[in-house]
Amino acid sequence: MADFDQELDASGLNCPLPILRAKKALAALSAGQVLHIIATDPGSVKDFEAFAKQTGNELVESREEGGKFHFLMKKN
């Protein structure tokens, strides 16, 4: 797994909460820093892809492991 600067555990939260929490966490980061998001909502996979496109932040990694979804998002 890649390095990251901050972790956000959004397990148990349903759309759009994981995105809203990630947006808030990313706002506090500096450009180039990476946020690791953990979510359990299957819809979050598409949500984070769309969020990355809309915001211009880079979705570095998106994977599923043991029923949880892990995303690495780099702030631009």
C-alpha positions as CSV (number, residue, x, y, z in Angstrom):
1,M,0.0,0.0,0.0
2,A,1.2,3.5,-0.8
3,D,2.1,6.0,1.8
4,F,-0.6,8.5,2.9
5,D,-0.8,11.5,5.1
6,Q,-4.2,11.1,6.7
7,E,-6.7,8.3,7.2
8,L,-10.5,8.7,7.1
9,D,-12.6,5.7,8.3
10,A,-16.0,6.1,6.8
11,S,-17.1,2.5,7.5
12,G,-20.8,2.1,8.1
13,L,-21.6,5.4,6.4
14,N,-23.8,5.5,3.3
15,C,-23.6,7.8,0.3
16,P,-23.1,10.7,0.3
17,L,-21.4,10.8,3.8
18,P,-18.1,9.2,2.8
19,I,-17.7,11.7,0.0
20,L,-18.6,14.7,2.3
21,R,-16.2,13.6,5.0
22,A,-13.5,13.0,2.4
23,K,-14.1,16.5,0.9
24,K,-13.7,18.0,4.4
25,A,-10.6,16.0,5.2
26,L,-9.0,16.9,1.8
27,A,-9.7,20.6,2.4
28,A,-7.4,20.4,5.5
29,L,-4.6,18.8,3.5
30,S,-1.9,20.5,1.5
31,A,-1.5,20.0,-2.3
32,G,0.3,16.7,-2.9
33,Q,-0.8,15.1,0.3
34,V,-2.7,11.8,0.2
35,L,-5.9,10.8,2.0
36,H,-6.6,7.1,2.7
37,I,-10.4,6.5,2.9
38,I,-11.9,3.3,4.1
39,A,-15.6,2.8,3.3
40,T,-18.1,-0.1,3.4
41,D,-20.7,1.3,1.0
42,P,-20.3,-0.5,-2.4
43,G,-21.6,2.7,-4.1
44,S,-18.5,4.6,-2.9
45,V,-16.4,3.1,-5.7
46,K,-18.3,5.0,-8.4
47,D,-18.8,7.9,-6.1
48,F,-15.0,8.4,-5.5
49,E,-14.3,8.0,-9.2
50,A,-16.8,10.8,-10.0
51,F,-15.6,12.9,-7.1
52,A,-12.0,12.7,-8.4
53,K,-13.1,13.8,-11.9
54,Q,-15.2,16.7,-10.5
55,T,-12.6,18.0,-8.1
56,G,-9.4,17.4,-10.0
57,N,-8.0,15.4,-7.1
58,E,-6.2,12.2,-8.2
59,L,-7.7,8.8,-7.2
60,V,-4.3,7.0,-6.8
61,E,-5.8,3.7,-5.7
62,S,-9.2,2.1,-5.4
63,R,-9.4,-1.5,-4.1
64,E,-11.6,-3.8,-2.1
65,E,-10.3,-5.9,0.7
66,G,-12.3,-8.1,3.1
67,G,-15.6,-6.3,2.4
68,K,-14.1,-2.8,2.8
69,F,-13.2,-0.4,0.1
70,H,-9.9,1.5,0.3
71,F,-9.2,4.7,-1.7
72,L,-6.1,6.8,-1.9
73,M,-6.8,10.3,-3.0
74,K,-4.1,12.8,-3.7
75,K,-5.0,16.5,-3.3
76,N,-3.9,18.6,-6.3
